[in-house]
Amino acid sequence: MNQNKITQLLEIKYPIIQAGMVWTSGWRLASSVSNNGGLGLIGAGSMYPDILREHIQKCKKATDKPFGVNVPLLYPNIEKLMEIIVEEKVSIVFTAAGNPKLWTEHLKSHGCIVIHVVSSVKFALKAQDCGVDALVAEGFEAGGHNGREETTTMTLIPLIKKAIKIPLIAAGGIGSGPAMLAAIALGADGVQVGSRFVATPEASSHLNFKEEVLRSKQGSTLLTLKELTPVRMIKNPFYKKISALYKSGADIDELRKTLGRGRAKKGMFEGDLIEGELEIGQVSAQINSIIPAADILKEFIESYNKTLSSLTKMYAFK
């Protein structure tokens, strides 16, 4: 693949970013993705400040290629996380779940490239005005926390591309090279891949969770808890408990009480498939093997190029 806006901005070989997923994206996964031509991200959303510092330092030792940190801006220890990112001289920061105006200028003043995750044209324009260097546009197919609008990736990418002037990364439902080609055809300069990298040996999530992802079928996940923070998860017994509350007319306080604290950790990191929250995207239905991150990147590029070549030969209408 030739260089484009995203590969030039991030100084990477392929325009493939591994999402900074909670309880999954530690230094092992991030460094492996970076070593094999993509951009690995450490997911700070599930890390105490001292744990984040440890992962950054280990990632530096494991790769001499660019890597970044994903930071949910609603994190309670956000000031400390940002302090560590600056102290450790992390050069790429992806922000999400909050107002980019709060930290973009600060991070850029310390030499960071800042990329913000959005789920609508409205927030894309606001983030661009805040001075971010690029955007991730995430469709509602994506796993974990998501936008309330339920706009699909294929709809969202052209809308945001038309509205902004900075580089654009597509996310949500992208689990293969052909899906990457579709996103780029719609105007994306690169892709962010989450769910496919869950099913890797390097992912820090529990094997029980990884194997549950392999068992996922069409319809196995659903976006729920919109009254709190919308999240896409596998329909396990905990999800069914939430669904029953909705059917009984439960109010927001009952939902919050049932959700409690640490549900994602319980499910994704500790492997509790009954009471845990299992965050994964719709594309999990396409995942049937646990393979190294290096093999995923190789698969993406080979199938991207094969599909591009095939389409050029077969469907060049005149």
KEKE-3310 file (N, C-alpha, C; in steps of 0.2 Angstrom, whole numbers, plus 5000, padded with zeros to 4 digits):
npx = (5004:5002:5008:4997:4987:4985:4995:5006:5004:5005:5016:5017:5017:5005:4988:4981:4974:4975:4962:4960:4955:4946:4953:4958:4968:4983:5001:5007:4999:4998:5011:5014:5006:5011:5024:5022:5018:5006:4997:4998:4988:4987:4975:4970:4958:4955:4965:4974:4983:4997:4998:4996:5008:5017:5013:5016:5030:5034:5030:5038:5050:5047:5045:5051:5044:5031:5018:5002:4991:4975:4963:4949:4940:4931:4937:4940:4953:4959:4968:4980:4983:4985:4996:5005:5006:5012:5024:5030:5032:5023:5019:5007:4990:4974:4958:4943:4925:4920:4923:4934:4940:4945:4957:4965:4973:4982:4989:4994:5003:5013:5019:5011:5002:4985:4970:4953:4938:4922:4904:4896:4891:4890:4898:4910:4913:4914:4925:4935:4936:4942:4955:4960:4970:4966:4952:4942:4929:4915:4905:4888:4889:4900:4909:4908:4907:4897:4889:4873:4865:4864:4870:4876:4892:4894:4885:4889:4903:4904:4896:4903:4915:4912:4910:4922:4939:4951:4961:4952:4947:4940:4929:4921:4913:4923:4932:4940:4951:4943:4932:4939:4943:4931:4928:4938:4934:4923:4928:4936:4953:4960:4958:4951:4953:4944:4937:4942:4955:4953:4953:4966:4982:4989:4981:4975:4964:4953:4954:4942:4933:4938:4935:4921:4918:4922:4911:4901:4887:4877:4867:4871:4875:4870:4866:4864:4858:4856:4852:4861:4876:4878:4881:4888:4886:4888:4874:4873:4869:4870:4867:4854:4848:4848:4839:4827:4824:4821:4810:4801:4799:4809:4817:4830:4839:4837:4843:4856:4860:4859:4869:4880:4898:4913:4909:4913:4926:4925:4919:4927:4940:4942:4934:4921:4908:4894:4890:4897:4901:4901:4910:4909:4910:4898:4904:4910:4903:4909:4921:4932:4943:4957:4971:4988:4992:5000:4997:4984:4986:4993:4984:4974:4980:4984:4971:4964:4972:4970:4956:4954:4961:4954:4941:4944:4946:4935:4923:4924:4915:4910)
npy = (4994:5011:5027:5037:5050:5046:5036:5044:5054:5047:5040:5026:5010:5003:5009:5005:5005:4998:4997:5005:4996:4993:4983:4974:4979:4980:4982:4971:4968:4980:4983:4973:4975:4987:4983:4976:4984:4992:5003:5002:5003:5008:5004:5015:5016:5006:5006:5010:5025:5021:5009:5012:5019:5009:5000:5008:5010:4997:4995:5003:4997:4985:4989:4999:5006:5018:5020:5022:5030:5027:5037:5038:5052:5055:5048:5046:5049:5058:5069:5064:5053:5060:5068:5058:5053:5064:5065:5053:5055:5051:5050:5050:5052:5045:5051:5050:5049:5061:5079:5085:5098:5100:5094:5094:5105:5106:5094:5094:5105:5099:5091:5081:5071:5072:5063:5061:5052:5050:5050:5056:5069:5082:5081:5078:5090:5099:5093:5095:5109:5111:5108:5095:5082:5072:5062:5049:5040:5032:5019:5012:4998:4995:4988:4989:5005:5018:5028:5037:5038:5027:5026:5019:5013:5013:5023:5034:5037:5043:5055:5062:5063:5072:5084:5088:5093:5087:5072:5056:5042:5026:5017:5002:4988:4983:4971:4964:4964:4967:4974:4985:4990:4994:5004:5014:5016:5024:5035:5036:5037:5028:5014:5009:4995:4985:4973:4962:4961:4957:4943:4937:4930:4940:4949:4956:4952:4939:4922:4915:4925:4928:4915:4915:4925:4919:4911:4919:4924:4930:4943:4941:4951:4967:4984:4993:5000:5014:5025:5027:5025:5021:5005:4991:4974:4956:4945:4939:4930:4942:4952:4948:4950:4964:4967:4961:4970:4982:4977:4977:4990:4997:5011:5023:5023:5010:5003:5008:5004:4990:4988:4992:4992:4989:4979:4976:4973:4961:4953:4953:4953:4945:4934:4930:4924:4924:4934:4945:4960:4959:4966:4968:4970:4969:4963:4952:4940:4936:4931:4917:4912:4911:4920:4926:4944:4948:4940:4944:4957:4954:4946:4956:4965:4957:4952:4964:4969:4959:4959:4972:4971:4962:4968:4978:4972:4965:4974:4986:4997:5004)
npz = (5000:4996:5004:5014:5021:5034:5037:5035:5044:5056:5055:5051:5043:5038:5036:5048:5064:5080:5091:5107:5118:5133:5146:5137:5128:5131:5134:5127:5116:5110:5106:5098:5087:5082:5079:5068:5058:5059:5070:5087:5101:5118:5130:5141:5148:5157:5167:5182:5186:5189:5183:5170:5167:5168:5158:5147:5148:5146:5133:5126:5127:5120:5107:5094:5086:5082:5094:5103:5116:5121:5128:5139:5141:5152:5163:5180:5185:5177:5176:5181:5173:5161:5164:5166:5153:5146:5154:5150:5137:5127:5110:5103:5105:5108:5111:5119:5123:5129:5131:5119:5119:5132:5134:5122:5117:5127:5126:5113:5115:5121:5111:5106:5095:5092:5092:5090:5095:5087:5085:5077:5065:5071:5082:5076:5070:5080:5087:5077:5077:5089:5087:5084:5077:5068:5065:5073:5066:5073:5070:5075:5075:5082:5096:5114:5122:5115:5102:5104:5093:5084:5071:5057:5051:5038:5034:5042:5039:5025:5028:5038:5032:5021:5029:5036:5036:5040:5042:5042:5051:5050:5060:5068:5065:5056:5052:5043:5028:5016:5022:5026:5014:5009:5018:5015:5002:5005:5009:5020:5028:5034:5046:5061:5071:5082:5088:5081:5086:5099:5099:5100:5105:5112:5117:5132:5138:5146:5143:5143:5139:5126:5120:5120:5112:5100:5099:5095:5086:5072:5078:5091:5099:5107:5107:5122:5138:5136:5143:5153:5149:5132:5127:5118:5120:5122:5123:5136:5152:5161:5153:5150:5162:5163:5152:5156:5167:5159:5153:5164:5167:5174:5182:5179:5190:5196:5185:5185:5198:5197:5186:5193:5199:5190:5181:5167:5169:5177:5167:5155:5159:5170:5166:5169:5163:5166:5175:5171:5160:5144:5132:5115:5097:5083:5073:5078:5075:5064:5068:5070:5075:5086:5084:5081:5082:5072:5062:5059:5054:5043:5036:5034:5025:5014:5010:5007:4997:4987:4985:4981:4968:4962:4961:4953:4941:4938:4940:4933:4927:4912)
capx = (5000:5006:5007:4992:4987:4985:5001:5011:5003:5007:5023:5016:5017:4998:4983:4977:4975:4971:4958:4963:4950:4947:4954:4961:4973:4989:5007:5009:4995:5000:5018:5014:5003:5016:5030:5020:5016:5000:4998:4995:4986:4986:4969:4970:4952:4955:4971:4976:4989:5004:4998:4997:5015:5021:5012:5019:5037:5035:5029:5044:5055:5045:5044:5054:5039:5026:5012:4999:4987:4968:4961:4942:4940:4927:4940:4941:4960:4961:4973:4986:4984:4988:5003:5010:5007:5017:5031:5033:5033:5019:5018:5001:4985:4967:4954:4936:4920:4921:4925:4941:4942:4948:4964:4968:4978:4987:4993:4998:5008:5018:5021:5007:4997:4979:4965:4947:4933:4916:4899:4891:4894:4890:4904:4916:4914:4916:4932:4939:4937:4946:4962:4963:4974:4962:4946:4939:4921:4914:4898:4886:4891:4906:4908:4909:4903:4895:4884:4866:4861:4864:4871:4880:4898:4894:4882:4893:4909:4903:4893:4908:4920:4910:4910:4928:4945:4956:4960:4947:4948:4933:4928:4914:4911:4929:4936:4944:4953:4938:4929:4944:4943:4924:4928:4942:4931:4918:4931:4941:4960:4962:4953:4952:4950:4944:4935:4946:4961:4952:4954:4973:4985:4992:4976:4975:4957:4953:4953:4935:4930:4940:4932:4914:4918:4922:4905:4896:4883:4873:4862:4873:4877:4865:4867:4859:4859:4857:4850:4867:4881:4876:4886:4886:4888:4885:4868:4874:4864:4870:4863:4847:4845:4846:4834:4821:4823:4818:4803:4797:4799:4814:4820:4837:4842:4837:4848:4863:4861:4861:4875:4886:4904:4917:4906:4917:4932:4922:4918:4932:4947:4941:4932:4915:4903:4888:4888:4901:4899:4906:4909:4912:4906:4894:4908:4912:4900:4914:4928:4931:4949:4962:4977:4992:4991:5004:4994:4978:4988:4995:4977:4970:4983:4983:4964:4963:4975:4967:4949:4955:4963:4948:4936:4946:4946:4928:4918:4926:4910:4911)
capy = (5000:5018:5031:5041:5055:5043:5033:5049:5058:5043:5037:5019:5007:5002:5013:5001:5006:4994:5001:5005:4993:4992:4976:4970:4983:4981:4983:4966:4969:4987:4983:4968:4978:4992:4980:4973:4989:4996:5007:4999:5008:5005:5006:5018:5016:5001:5006:5015:5029:5018:5003:5015:5020:5002:4998:5013:5009:4990:4995:5006:4992:4980:4991:5005:5009:5022:5018:5027:5028:5029:5039:5041:5059:5055:5044:5050:5051:5060:5073:5060:5050:5065:5069:5052:5053:5069:5063:5047:5057:5047:5055:5049:5051:5045:5053:5048:5049:5067:5085:5086:5104:5100:5092:5094:5110:5104:5088:5097:5109:5094:5088:5075:5070:5070:5060:5060:5047:5053:5046:5060:5075:5087:5081:5079:5097:5102:5091:5098:5116:5110:5107:5088:5081:5068:5059:5042:5040:5025:5017:5009:4991:4994:4985:4994:5012:5020:5034:5035:5039:5021:5027:5013:5015:5015:5029:5039:5039:5049:5061:5066:5065:5078:5089:5090:5094:5083:5065:5052:5035:5023:5011:4999:4983:4982:4965:4961:4968:4969:4979:4990:4993:4997:5010:5018:5018:5028:5042:5035:5037:5022:5010:5007:4988:4983:4966:4956:4960:4953:4936:4936:4928:4946:4953:4955:4949:4932:4917:4913:4930:4927:4910:4917:4929:4914:4907:4924:4923:4936:4945:4939:4957:4972:4990:4994:5005:5021:5030:5028:5026:5016:5000:4985:4968:4950:4944:4934:4931:4948:4956:4946:4953:4971:4967:4960:4977:4986:4975:4978:4997:4999:5017:5024:5022:5003:5001:5010:4999:4983:4988:4992:4994:4983:4974:4975:4969:4955:4949:4953:4952:4940:4929:4928:4924:4925:4941:4950:4963:4956:4971:4966:4972:4965:4959:4946:4935:4934:4929:4910:4909:4916:4920:4932:4950:4949:4936:4948:4962:4951:4944:4962:4968:4952:4952:4971:4970:4954:4962:4978:4969:4958:4972:4983:4968:4963:4979:4993:4998:5009)
capz = (5000:4996:5010:5013:5026:5041:5037:5035:5051:5062:5053:5051:5036:5035:5040:5053:5071:5084:5096:5114:5122:5140:5148:5132:5125:5135:5130:5123:5110:5106:5103:5092:5081:5080:5076:5062:5053:5061:5076:5093:5106:5125:5133:5148:5152:5163:5170:5186:5183:5189:5178:5163:5166:5167:5151:5142:5148:5143:5126:5123:5127:5116:5100:5092:5081:5085:5097:5106:5121:5121:5135:5139:5145:5158:5168:5186:5187:5170:5176:5182:5166:5156:5167:5164:5146:5145:5157:5147:5130:5122:5105:5100:5110:5105:5116:5118:5128:5133:5127:5117:5121:5139:5134:5115:5117:5132:5124:5107:5117:5123:5105:5105:5090:5096:5087:5094:5093:5087:5082:5073:5061:5075:5087:5072:5068:5087:5088:5072:5079:5095:5084:5084:5071:5064:5069:5072:5066:5075:5069:5081:5075:5086:5103:5120:5123:5108:5101:5105:5086:5080:5064:5055:5049:5030:5033:5045:5036:5020:5031:5041:5027:5018:5033:5039:5032:5043:5040:5045:5052:5051:5065:5069:5060:5052:5054:5037:5022:5011:5025:5026:5007:5009:5022:5012:4996:5007:5011:5026:5026:5038:5049:5068:5072:5089:5090:5078:5090:5105:5098:5099:5111:5115:5121:5140:5141:5148:5138:5143:5135:5119:5117:5120:5106:5094:5098:5094:5079:5070:5083:5098:5103:5106:5111:5128:5143:5133:5149:5157:5144:5128:5127:5115:5123:5121:5126:5141:5158:5164:5148:5150:5168:5161:5147:5161:5170:5154:5152:5170:5168:5179:5181:5178:5197:5196:5180:5188:5204:5194:5183:5198:5197:5188:5177:5162:5172:5179:5162:5150:5162:5175:5163:5172:5157:5169:5179:5168:5154:5138:5127:5108:5091:5079:5068:5082:5072:5058:5070:5072:5077:5090:5080:5083:5079:5066:5057:5058:5050:5036:5033:5032:5019:5008:5007:5005:4990:4983:4984:4976:4962:4959:4959:4947:4935:4937:4940:4930:4922:4907)
cpx = (5004:5004:5001:4992:4988:4992:5007:5010:5006:5013:5022:5016:5010:4993:4978:4979:4971:4968:4961:4957:4951:4948:4957:4967:4979:4995:5009:5005:4997:5007:5018:5011:5008:5021:5028:5016:5010:5002:4994:4993:4985:4980:4969:4964:4951:4961:4971:4982:4996:5004:4999:5004:5019:5020:5016:5027:5039:5034:5035:5049:5054:5045:5048:5050:5034:5020:5009:4995:4980:4966:4953:4942:4936:4931:4941:4948:4963:4967:4980:4987:4988:4995:5008:5011:5012:5024:5034:5034:5030:5018:5011:4995:4978:4963:4947:4931:4921:4922:4932:4944:4946:4955:4968:4974:4984:4992:4997:5003:5014:5020:5017:5003:4990:4973:4959:4942:4926:4911:4894:4894:4895:4896:4910:4918:4917:4924:4937:4941:4941:4953:4964:4966:4970:4956:4945:4932:4919:4906:4895:4887:4897:4905:4910:4905:4903:4890:4877:4862:4860:4865:4877:4887:4898:4890:4886:4899:4908:4900:4899:4914:4919:4910:4916:4934:4951:4956:4955:4949:4941:4934:4921:4913:4917:4933:4939:4946:4948:4934:4933:4944:4936:4925:4932:4938:4925:4921:4936:4948:4963:4957:4956:4949:4950:4943:4939:4952:4960:4954:4961:4976:4988:4987:4976:4969:4958:4951:4945:4931:4931:4936:4924:4913:4918:4915:4899:4893:4880:4868:4864:4874:4871:4868:4862:4862:4860:4856:4856:4873:4880:4882:4884:4890:4885:4879:4869:4869:4864:4866:4855:4844:4843:4840:4827:4819:4819:4811:4798:4796:4803:4816:4827:4841:4843:4843:4855:4865:4863:4867:4881:4892:4908:4915:4910:4924:4930:4922:4924:4939:4947:4938:4925:4910:4896:4886:4892:4898:4904:4905:4913:4907:4902:4898:4911:4909:4904:4920:4927:4938:4953:4969:4982:4991:4994:5001:4987:4980:4990:4989:4974:4973:4983:4976:4962:4965:4971:4960:4949:4957:4957:4942:4938:4945:4939:4923:4920:4921:4912:4904)
cpy = (5006:5022:5035:5046:5052:5040:5038:5053:5053:5039:5029:5016:5006:5007:5009:5002:5001:4998:5000:5002:4992:4984:4971:4973:4985:4982:4978:4967:4975:4986:4978:4971:4983:4989:4977:4978:4993:5000:5004:5004:5004:5008:5009:5017:5011:5001:5012:5019:5025:5012:5006:5016:5014:5000:5002:5011:5002:4990:4998:5001:4986:4982:4998:5009:5014:5018:5023:5025:5031:5031:5041:5047:5059:5051:5049:5053:5054:5064:5069:5056:5054:5067:5064:5052:5058:5067:5057:5048:5052:5052:5055:5048:5051:5047:5051:5049:5055:5073:5086:5093:5105:5099:5093:5099:5109:5099:5090:5101:5105:5090:5082:5076:5068:5069:5059:5056:5051:5048:5050:5066:5081:5087:5081:5086:5101:5100:5094:5105:5116:5109:5100:5087:5077:5065:5052:5042:5033:5024:5013:5001:4990:4991:4990:5000:5015:5026:5032:5035:5033:5022:5022:5016:5017:5021:5035:5042:5045:5055:5065:5068:5072:5085:5092:5090:5090:5076:5061:5045:5032:5017:5009:4994:4981:4976:4961:4966:4971:4975:4985:4994:4997:5004:5016:5021:5024:5035:5041:5035:5031:5019:5009:5000:4987:4975:4961:4955:4957:4946:4935:4934:4934:4950:4951:4952:4942:4928:4915:4918:4929:4921:4911:4921:4925:4911:4912:4922:4930:4937:4943:4945:4962:4978:4992:4999:5012:5026:5031:5030:5020:5011:4994:4979:4962:4949:4938:4934:4938:4953:4955:4949:4961:4971:4966:4966:4982:4984:4976:4985:5000:5006:5017:5022:5014:5000:5002:5005:4992:4983:4988:4995:4988:4978:4971:4971:4962:4950:4948:4951:4946:4934:4926:4929:4925:4932:4947:4954:4962:4961:4969:4969:4967:4960:4953:4940:4932:4931:4922:4907:4914:4915:4926:4938:4951:4946:4940:4953:4959:4949:4950:4964:4963:4952:4958:4971:4965:4957:4968:4976:4966:4963:4977:4979:4967:4968:4986:4994:5004:5011)
cpz = (5000:5003:5008:5019:5033:5042:5038:5042:5056:5061:5054:5044:5033:5039:5044:5060:5075:5090:5103:5118:5129:5142:5143:5129:5129:5131:5125:5116:5106:5103:5097:5086:5078:5076:5069:5057:5054:5067:5082:5098:5113:5128:5140:5152:5157:5167:5176:5184:5183:5184:5171:5162:5165:5160:5146:5142:5145:5136:5123:5122:5121:5108:5099:5087:5085:5088:5101:5113:5120:5128:5135:5144:5151:5164:5174:5187:5180:5171:5177:5176:5161:5158:5165:5157:5143:5147:5153:5139:5125:5116:5101:5105:5106:5111:5114:5124:5133:5128:5125:5118:5127:5138:5127:5115:5122:5129:5118:5109:5119:5117:5103:5098:5093:5091:5092:5091:5093:5084:5078:5070:5066:5080:5083:5071:5075:5088:5083:5075:5085:5093:5084:5077:5066:5069:5068:5072:5067:5074:5074:5080:5080:5093:5108:5119:5116:5108:5102:5098:5082:5073:5062:5052:5042:5029:5036:5042:5030:5023:5034:5036:5023:5022:5036:5034:5034:5041:5045:5045:5053:5056:5066:5063:5055:5054:5049:5032:5018:5015:5026:5019:5007:5012:5019:5005:4998:5009:5017:5024:5030:5042:5056:5069:5079:5090:5087:5083:5097:5105:5096:5106:5115:5119:5128:5143:5142:5143:5137:5138:5127:5116:5116:5113:5100:5093:5096:5087:5078:5075:5090:5102:5102:5110:5116:5132:5141:5138:5153:5152:5139:5127:5123:5118:5121:5125:5131:5147:5161:5159:5149:5157:5167:5157:5151:5164:5165:5153:5158:5171:5173:5177:5181:5185:5197:5191:5183:5194:5201:5190:5188:5196:5195:5184:5171:5164:5174:5173:5157:5153:5166:5172:5165:5166:5160:5171:5176:5162:5149:5132:5120:5103:5087:5074:5072:5078:5066:5061:5073:5074:5081:5087:5082:5079:5073:5060:5054:5053:5043:5032:5030:5025:5013:5005:5005:4998:4985:4981:4979:4969:4958:4957:4953:4941:4933:4936:4938:4925:4918:4903)
residu = (MET:ASN:GLN:ASN:LYS:ILE:THR:GLN:LEU:LEU:GLU:ILE:LYS:TYR:PRO:ILE:ILE:GLN:ALA:GLY:MET:VAL:TRP:THR:SER:GLY:TRP:ARG:LEU:ALA:SER:SER:VAL:SER:ASN:ASN:GLY:GLY:LEU:GLY:LEU:ILE:GLY:ALA:GLY:SER:MET:TYR:PRO:ASP:ILE:LEU:ARG:GLU:HIS:ILE:GLN:LYS:CYS:LYS:LYS:ALA:THR:ASP:LYS:PRO:PHE:GLY:VAL:ASN:VAL:PRO:LEU:LEU:TYR:PRO:ASN:ILE:GLU:LYS:LEU:MET:GLU:ILE:ILE:VAL:GLU:GLU:LYS:VAL:SER:ILE:VAL:PHE:THR:ALA:ALA:GLY:ASN:PRO:LYS:LEU:TRP:THR:GLU:HIS:LEU:LYS:SER:HIS:GLY:CYS:ILE:VAL:ILE:HIS:VAL:VAL:SER:SER:VAL:LYS:PHE:ALA:LEU:LYS:ALA:GLN:ASP:CYS:GLY:VAL:ASP:ALA:LEU:VAL:ALA:GLU:GLY:PHE:GLU:ALA:GLY:GLY:HIS:ASN:GLY:ARG:GLU:GLU:THR:THR:THR:MET:THR:LEU:ILE:PRO:LEU:ILE:LYS:LYS:ALA:ILE:LYS:ILE:PRO:LEU:ILE:ALA:ALA:GLY:GLY:ILE:GLY:SER:GLY:PRO:ALA:MET:LEU:ALA:ALA:ILE:ALA:LEU:GLY:ALA:ASP:GLY:VAL:GLN:VAL:GLY:SER:ARG:PHE:VAL:ALA:THR:PRO:GLU:ALA:SER:SER:HIS:LEU:ASN:PHE:LYS:GLU:GLU:VAL:LEU:ARG:SER:LYS:GLN:GLY:SER:THR:LEU:LEU:THR:LEU:LYS:GLU:LEU:THR:PRO:VAL:ARG:MET:ILE:LYS:ASN:PRO:PHE:TYR:LYS:LYS:ILE:SER:ALA:LEU:TYR:LYS:SER:GLY:ALA:ASP:ILE:ASP:GLU:LEU:ARG:LYS:THR:LEU:GLY:ARG:GLY:ARG:ALA:LYS:LYS:GLY:MET:PHE:GLU:GLY:ASP:LEU:ILE:GLU:GLY:GLU:LEU:GLU:ILE:GLY:GLN:VAL:SER:ALA:GLN:ILE:ASN:SER:ILE:ILE:PRO:ALA:ALA:ASP:ILE:LEU:LYS:GLU:PHE:ILE:GLU:SER:TYR:ASN:LYS:THR:LEU:SER:SER:LEU:THR:LYS:MET:TYR:ALA:PHE:LYS)
# end
